């Protein structure tokens, strides 16, 4: 049950994060450059990636001074041999959590399939040896300060130029590239090299993995699409800043898309999970943007990007602080309308009875285990703090006692209105057979 609560808590927080960043993007829609919007959605993905670890980091930082004042407590729990079968029973909540993980893994497996397809396509593609292409690629890479060697290949059945790779980046061009003019070729190469310079292929893969983990939240997939669109718009703007006229560049986009229309039935490119230059769903919007956008100069764009980066960092830090210090969904929530910010003692809410080891039950062995641990400010057991102080017989019941302890939940101790950690909490688990004669 706890796993499902943790998953749904992450989903709820992801909704809040995407909504906040979407509002910020909408607020600055007409005043920021394409690069600024790209940075904004990158910040959103960065927050989504860090979201699972923040509830651990933030409370730990906030509780360093208050945790030292907390005292421990001693509890006792009896376990009978009838508990041997309870640990193997699956609840509906457990099955739902398992189904959620299975769907996420199936979505993530698309990356493996896409990698195989991309490898096969790359192997079948021919290396471009035309001096005009190699010379133009090297010149543009030098202008963009790309130190990595970029190779250019021509592949069959592609409906769009694509770029991918980290240490040895590659640009794949469709077969129609042989008929392009020098101006169109330069536009395509410059656009793809901008993706390579900013590692857009890597951010695309990471954002897809984040969406797989939070697949049930449609707003996360919305954020992934917005990041992709912002990336394409940013590269279009980079081409226009080199002095390329908007109508001429729009004509290049439309001409390349039209020349590759024969390959669109294959839908191969959309299954590769690579950075594509032509997305059939956004091409019309991009052409309109190219024709209508008032492109900033290089210096103006850099200043706008720096201001946006500072704003994105502040927004991300604020959202991470909020996400890390609050829990959207809690287990066994027991609200009290009369409760005030007063001191309260720690109270067990959910104690999981350990399984009685089958071998010990069959051999008629009884015993006990004495464990010590820390209860955190959110009522969870700190897994790293669980220690076995003593046991009789040694090592017979230890593993079941420790496994159950890690699943305990408590109402946290509150001091001066602030929940605090409680170290040195101790439990004694007494393992007794149901039939006393079995021990003889």
C-alpha positions in Angstrom: 0.0 0.0 0.0 2.8 2.4 0.9 4.3 2.0 -2.6 1.0 3.1 -4.2 0.7 6.1 -1.9 4.2 7.1 -2.8 3.5 6.8 -6.5 0.3 8.8 -6.3 2.0 11.5 -4.2 4.6 11.9 -6.9 1.9 12.1 -9.5 0.1 14.8 -7.5 3.2 16.8 -7.1 4.0 16.5 -10.9 0.6 18.0 -11.6 1.5 21.0 -9.5 4.9 21.4 -11.0 3.8 21.3 -14.6 0.9 23.7 -14.0 3.2 26.2 -12.4 5.7 26.1 -15.2 2.9 26.2 -17.8 1.5 29.3 -16.2 5.0 30.9 -16.2 5.4 30.0 -19.9 2.0 31.5 -20.7 2.8 34.6 -18.7 6.0 35.3 -20.8 4.7 33.9 -24.1 5.0 37.2 -26.0 8.0 38.7 -24.2 10.6 35.9 -24.2 12.7 34.4 -27.0 12.4 30.8 -28.2 15.6 30.0 -26.2 14.0 31.3 -23.0 10.9 29.1 -23.4 13.3 26.1 -24.0 15.1 26.9 -20.8 11.8 27.2 -18.9 10.6 23.7 -20.0 14.1 22.3 -19.3 13.7 23.6 -15.7 10.3 21.9 -15.5 11.9 18.6 -16.5 14.8 19.1 -14.1 12.3 19.6 -11.2 10.3 16.5 -12.2 13.6 14.5 -12.3 14.6 15.6 -8.8 11.1 15.3 -7.3 11.4 11.8 -5.9 14.5 12.7 -3.8 13.5 16.1 -2.5 11.1 14.7 0.2 14.2 13.0 1.7 16.7 15.9 1.3 14.5 18.9 2.5 13.2 17.3 5.7 16.7 16.1 6.6 18.1 19.6 6.2 15.3 21.2 8.2 15.4 18.7 11.0 19.1 18.7 11.9 18.7 21.1 14.8 15.4 19.8 16.2 16.1 16.0 16.0 18.7 16.1 18.7 16.1 17.0 21.3 13.9 13.9 20.7 13.8 10.9 23.0 13.2 7.3 22.3 10.4 4.8 23.1 10.2 1.1 23.8 7.4 -1.1 22.3 6.7 -4.8 22.3 5.0 -6.9 19.6 4.1 -10.6 19.8 4.2 -12.7 16.6 2.6 -16.2 16.4 3.4 -18.9 13.9 0.0 -18.2 12.2 1.7 -15.2 10.6 3.8 -17.3 8.3 1.3 -17.0 5.4 0.3 -13.3 5.9 3.3 -11.8 4.2 2.6 -13.6 0.9 -0.9 -12.2 0.5 -1.3 -9.5 -2.1 -3.8 -6.7 -1.6 -5.6 -4.8 -4.4 -3.4 -1.8 -3.7 -0.3 -3.9 -4.1 -1.6 -5.2 -7.5 -2.4 -1.7 -8.6 1.1 -0.5 -7.7 2.5 -3.5 -9.6 0.4 -2.7 -12.6 1.6 0.9 -12.6 5.2 -0.2 -12.6 4.6 -2.7 -15.4 3.0 0.0 -17.6 6.0 2.3 -16.9 8.5 -0.4 -17.8 6.7 -1.3 -21.0 6.8 2.4 -22.1 10.4 2.6 -21.2 11.2 -0.5 -23.3 10.4 1.6 -26.4 13.8 3.1 -25.9 15.4 -0.3 -26.4 13.3 -1.0 -29.5 14.1 2.5 -30.8 17.8 2.0 -30.2 17.8 -1.2 -32.3 15.9 0.5 -35.1 18.3 3.4 -35.0 21.3 1.2 -35.1 19.9 -0.7 -38.1 19.1 2.5 -39.9 22.5 3.9 -39.2 24.3 0.8 -40.5 22.3 0.9 -43.7 22.8 4.6 -44.3 25.7 5.6 -46.5 28.4 8.1 -45.3 28.2 11.4 -47.2 31.5 12.0 -49.1 30.4 15.1 -51.1 33.0 17.8 -50.4 30.4 20.5 -50.2 28.5 18.7 -47.4 31.6 17.8 -45.4 33.1 21.2 -45.7 29.9 23.0 -44.8 29.4 20.8 -41.8 32.9 21.4 -40.5 32.5 25.2 -41.0 29.2 25.4 -39.3 30.4 23.2 -36.4 33.4 25.5 -35.9 31.1 28.6 -35.9 29.0 27.0 -33.2 32.1 25.9 -31.2 31.3 22.2 -31.4 34.5 20.3 -30.6 33.0 16.8 -31.3 33.4 15.3 -34.7 30.0 15.3 -36.4 29.4 12.7 -39.2 26.7 13.1 -41.9 24.9 10.1 -43.4 22.0 9.6 -45.9 19.4 7.0 -44.9 16.5 5.5 -46.7 12.8 5.9 -45.7 13.4 8.9 -43.5 10.7 11.5 -43.5 12.9 14.1 -41.7 16.5 15.0 -41.1 17.5 13.8 -37.6 20.4 14.2 -35.2 21.5 12.0 -32.3 24.5 10.9 -30.3 26.6 12.3 -27.4 30.3 11.7 -27.9 30.0 10.9 -31.7 27.0 12.8 -32.9 25.5 12.1 -36.2 23.1 13.7 -38.6 21.0 11.5 -40.8 19.6 13.1 -44.0 16.8 11.6 -46.1 17.5 10.4 -49.6 16.0 13.6 -51.1 19.0 15.5 -49.7 20.9 14.7 -52.9 18.7 17.2 -54.7 18.8 20.0 -52.2 20.3 23.4 -53.0 23.3 24.7 -51.1 21.0 27.1 -49.2 18.6 24.4 -48.1 21.5 22.1 -47.1 23.0 24.9 -45.0 19.7 25.5 -43.3 19.2 21.8 -42.4 22.8 21.3 -41.2 22.7 24.4 -39.1 19.4 23.5 -37.5 20.6 20.0 -36.6 24.0 21.2 -35.4 22.2 23.5 -33.0 20.4 20.5 -31.5 23.8 18.7 -31.2 25.4 21.7 -29.5 22.7 21.8 -26.8 22.5 18.0 -26.3 18.8 18.1 -27.2 18.9 14.4 -28.0 19.9 13.6 -24.4 17.3 15.9 -22.9 14.7 14.3 -25.1 15.5 10.8 -23.9 15.6 11.9 -20.2 12.3 13.7 -20.6 10.7 10.6 -22.2 11.9 8.4 -19.2 10.4 10.9 -16.8 7.1 10.7 -18.7 7.3 6.9 -18.5 7.7 7.0 -14.8 4.7 9.4 -14.4 2.7 8.1 -17.4 -0.6 8.4 -15.6 -0.3 12.2 -15.5 -1.2 13.6 -19.0 0.3 17.0 -18.0 3.8 15.4 -18.0 3.4 14.3 -21.6 2.2 17.8 -22.3 5.4 19.2 -20.8 7.5 16.8 -23.0 5.7 18.0 -26.1 6.3 21.6 -25.1 10.0 21.0 -24.5 10.3 19.4 -28.0 8.4 22.3 -29.6 10.5 24.9 -27.8 13.7 23.1 -28.9 12.6 23.2 -32.5 11.6 26.9 -32.3 14.9 27.7 -30.6 16.9 26.1 -33.5 14.8 27.9 -36.0 15.6 31.2 -34.3 19.3 30.3 -34.3 19.2 29.9 -38.1 17.4 33.2 -38.6 19.9 35.0 -36.4 22.7 34.1 -38.9 21.0 36.5 -41.4 18.7 34.0 -43.1 15.5 35.7 -44.3 12.3 34.3 -42.7 10.5 33.6 -46.0 13.5 31.9 -47.5 14.0 29.7 -44.4 10.2 28.9 -44.3 10.5 27.9 -47.9 13.3 25.5 -47.0 11.3 23.9 -44.2 8.3 23.4 -46.5 10.5 22.2 -49.4 12.3 19.6 -47.3 9.0 18.4 -45.8 7.4 18.1 -49.3 10.4 16.3 -50.7 10.1 13.6 -48.0 6.4 13.1 -48.3 6.9 9.7 -50.0 8.4 8.3 -46.9 5.7 9.4 -44.4 3.7 6.2 -44.7 6.6 4.3 -43.0 6.4 6.4 -39.8 9.9 5.1 -39.1 11.3 8.4 -37.9 8.6 8.9 -35.3 9.5 5.5 -33.8 13.2 6.3 -33.4 12.9 8.7 -30.4 15.5 11.1 -32.0 15.5 14.8 -32.5 13.6 15.3 -35.8 13.6 18.5 -37.8 10.1 18.0 -39.2 7.2 17.1 -36.9 4.1 16.8 -39.0 2.0 18.0 -36.0 3.9 21.3 -35.6 5.4 22.1 -39.0 2.6 24.5 -40.0 2.9 26.3 -36.6 6.7 26.6 -37.0 6.4 28.0 -40.5 3.9 30.7 -39.3 6.2 31.5 -36.4 9.2 31.9 -38.8 7.3 34.2 -41.0 5.9 36.4 -38.2 8.5 36.3 -35.5 10.6 39.4 -34.9 14.0 37.7 -34.4 16.2 39.1 -31.6 19.9 39.8 -32.3 22.5 37.5 -30.9 23.3 39.8 -28.0 19.7 40.4 -27.1 19.0 36.7 -27.2 21.9 36.0 -24.8 20.7 38.7 -22.4 17.2 37.3 -22.5 18.4 33.8 -21.9 20.5 34.8 -18.9 17.6 36.6 -17.3 15.3 33.6 -18.0 17.9 31.2 -16.6 18.1 33.2 -13.3 14.3 33.2 -13.1 14.1 29.5 -13.9 16.7 28.7 -11.2 14.7 30.7 -8.6 11.4 29.1 -9.6 12.9 25.6 -9.5 14.5 26.1 -6.1 11.2 27.5 -4.7 9.2 24.6 -6.2 11.7 22.0 -5.0 11.4 23.5 -1.5 7.6 23.2 -1.6 7.6 19.7 -3.0 10.2 18.5 -0.6 8.5 19.8 2.5 4.9 18.9 1.8 3.2 15.6 1.0 0.2 15.6 -1.3 -1.1 12.2 -0.2 -0.3 10.6 3.2 -1.0 7.1 4.5 -3.6 6.8 7.3 -4.3 10.5 7.5 -6.3 11.3 10.6 -7.2 14.9 10.6 -8.4 16.5 13.9 -10.4 19.7 13.5 -9.7 20.7 17.0 -5.9 20.2 16.7 -3.6 23.1 17.3 0.1 23.6 17.1 0.8 22.0 20.5 3.2 19.3 21.6 2.1 15.8 20.9 3.8 12.4 21.5 4.7 9.9 18.8 1.9 7.3 18.3 2.2 4.1 16.2 -0.4 4.1 13.3 0.6 1.1 11.4 2.7 -1.8 12.6 3.3 -4.6 10.2 3.5 -8.1 11.9 6.5 -10.0 10.6 6.2 -13.4 9.1 7.1 -16.3 11.3 10.0 -18.0 9.4 8.7 -21.3 8.1 11.8 -23.2 9.0 11.7 -22.0 12.6 8.0 -22.9 12.8 8.6 -26.4 11.4 11.5 -26.9 13.9 9.5 -25.6 16.9 11.8 -22.7 17.5 10.7 -19.6 19.5 12.6 -16.5 20.3 12.7 -12.7 20.2 14.5 -9.8 18.4 15.3 -6.4 19.9 15.6 -3.6 17.2 16.3 0.1 17.4 15.5 2.8 14.7 14.7 6.4 14.1 11.2 7.7 13.3 11.5 10.7 10.9 9.5 13.9 11.1 7.0 12.6 8.6 6.3 9.4 10.6 8.3 7.1 8.4 11.1 4.7 9.6 14.6 5.7 8.5 15.6 2.5 6.8 19.3 3.2 7.3 18.9 3.5 11.1 17.3 0.1 11.7 19.7 -2.0 13.9 19.3 -5.3 15.7 20.5 -4.8 19.3 20.0 -8.4 20.5 18.2 -11.6 19.4 17.6 -15.1 20.7 18.4 -17.3 18.9 20.8 -15.2 16.9 20.0 -14.6 13.2 16.9 -16.8 13.2 14.3 -14.0 13.2 16.4 -11.0 12.4 15.6 -10.5 8.7 11.8 -10.7 9.2 11.9 -8.3 12.1 14.0 -5.8 10.2 11.8 -6.0 7.1 8.6 -5.4 9.1 10.2 -2.5 11.0 10.9 -0.6 7.8 7.2 -0.6 7.0 6.1 0.8 10.3 4.2 4.2 10.3 3.8 6.6 13.2 2.0 9.9 14.0 5.1 12.0 14.4 6.2 13.8 17.6 5.4 17.5 17.5 7.5 20.0 19.5 6.4 23.6 19.5 4.2 23.0 16.5 7.1 21.4 14.5 7.3 17.7 13.7 10.7 16.3 14.7 12.7 13.1 14.3 12.6 10.6 17.2 15.8 8.5 17.5 16.3 5.5 19.7 12.8 4.0 19.2 13.0 0.3 20.2 10.8 -2.7 19.5 11.0 -6.2 21.0 9.4 -8.8 18.6 8.5 -12.0 20.5 8.0 -15.0 18.2 5.7 -17.7 19.8 4.3 -20.8 18.4 0.5 -21.2 18.4 0.7 -24.7 19.7 2.9 -24.6 22.9 3.5 -28.4 22.6 5.2 -27.9 19.2 8.2 -26.3 20.9 8.9 -29.4 22.9 
